[in-house]
Amino acid sequence: MDHTLGSVHVWKAAFEATYHGETIAVLILSTPASPHVDPSSEIVISRLACHPVRPQNTSSWFIARVRDWARDHDYERLVAYAGIGNNDGTCYEAAGFELEESVWADGNGWTNRDGRGEVANGDRWRRSKWVCALE
């Protein structure tokens, strides 16, 4: 499956969801990019891609299973970012995440990796941080 943001540089775990023997979704967990976050307590959904033809609610179902994995591996928080590619985070809300922050972004500035501005086609988008406490 292709993701509009391309590959992941450093990842911690990768998951695949299948339906009738076919891959319908993939999800990648990464350590937090911020040096101010403890990577032993927080893990980030860095990629989630679903096949266009898939059962309804695949994303939230898949995220719930990955959330259980993160809890079983003693993480305290599961974090996801939404906004680019018309992803508003609906699946994270459906999976029990809470919206922690929402800001306007345009792919420029110190937080931008190479190629991120091209993905947005120069447009601004709402970048949202979704958090799920793993208790």
Number of C-alpha atoms within 10 A of each C-alpha: 10 11 12 12 15 11 10 11 7 13 16 12 15 13 13 14 17 11 11 6 7 11 14 20 20 20 19 19 23 20 19 20 11 8 7 7 12 11 15 13 17 21 25 22 24 22 20 18 16 20 14 8 7 15 11 8 11 17 23 17 15 20 21 17 14 20 23 13 13 21 17 10 11 14 19 15 18 22 23 20 21 21 19 21 12 10 14 16 20 12 18 23 15 15 19 16 21 16 17 11 11 14 10 11 19 19 22 14 9 6 8 12 10 8 12 18 17 12 15 19 10 12 12 15 19 16 19 21 19 22 21 20 15 16 8
